[in-house]
Amino acid sequence: MDGSTLRVIEITGDPSERGRQYGRAAADLIADSISFYAEALPEQTGFTWDQLRANALQWLDLSAAVAPELVIELEGVAEGSGQDPLDIMILNVRGELIYDAGSKPATPVTEDDERDAVDGCTSFVLTDNAAGDGHMYVGQNWDWRFGTQKTAVILRVVQDPLPTIIMQVEAGQIGRQGANSAGIALNANGLGGRFDAEIGLPQTFIRRMVLNQAELHDALNVLFRNRPHIASNAVLSHRSGFSINVETTPGRNAWMYPTDGLLVHGNHYEAFIPPQLANTYRPVSVDSLFRVPQARHGLDKVRAAGSTAEARASIRQAMADHLGYPESVCTHPDTRRPAIRQWSTILSSCVDLTTGDYLVSNGTPCNHEYELMPWNLFDGPGSAHTTIDTPLLEAKL
């Protein structure tokens, strides 16, 4: 993209070839990511890098049993980038590793550890004419360690016969947030917590498995039929106008729907509080308690937009809100914290599920414009039709 340092990568072929292409195209960023976490994770967990690699093996084995093609792709990433597969796996289980650090009980013992274990994001959906231009929009501010911002990439995965995916990831990750050519979008937010010693699937694998689906019920089944290792919020949307928010945990799930066409979710439970946490629950990020209503208030103004340009500008303005700065909807590094544990909005996404335009700000949306990605979401194998066809039910005579 002109004028942007955000790297965009397209990969195609079988899983191994896709991984090698990805690894070669992002080799320098993957090395930077490993270097960052080689400092950050031992500092936070108390484990050496070799111990973290040994811990990551349990998720590699489980993921190979559940989603072998994704592990093959991950191994291709390692081969293409010249890294060890376990190092790449660490990049895909960094939240799970933090929660499991030192065999601590259910949750980290300090507020900083709790916050640093999850992506602190603000996700949104605008549907049912909640946007003045009549389009359906989904997206989020992706908040994570400021030191990882330079390693964020936009990845397009062409994987015929599966849907083509566009997603934002840290270099080396095989899944995170995005949308696919079948018109299914996934946005996600960390919730914090794990409830027992049983191993569950990493979030990167679950999210990629969702985006691999061509049918809405199959995508929803991924969230309900697979046990995650840690709790996370998933906003699942379909270009027909449907959206559901699922708070997923290693125990039960709970769900909610947009109100008046608008849905916003952050990093605290809204649909329910898991019984395992009920007596002691505190939000993983207290700023989520004002980020969510503040973003909702700003996004409600998109109803008044008279054009698509106005709607998108209004969305960006809402996601650039600074109430509670620096821990605001648009998050900036808090210089009171050590540099390695400072947070920021890594990027902001705004996906038009009506037109297929995929827009991303390379950093905080307050000072970075939304940039149109070089591909339309609905191009490529697995593409949704231009219109949503609803078959008529014929009465039986």
SULMO-V57883 format. One record per helix or strand. SS is the DSSP state (H for helix, E for strand). FROM is the first residue (numbers start at 1). TO is the last residue. Records with the same first field share a line. If there is no record, write none. Layout:
SS: FROM-TO  FROM-TO
This chain:
E: 7-12  122-126  137-145  152-158  165-170  177-180  184-190  201-201  228-228  232-238  243-248  254-257  259-259  262-265  343-352  358-361  371-372
H: 15-25  27-45  49-66  68-81  85-92  94-103  111-116  146-151  203-211  216-225  288-304  308-319  339-341
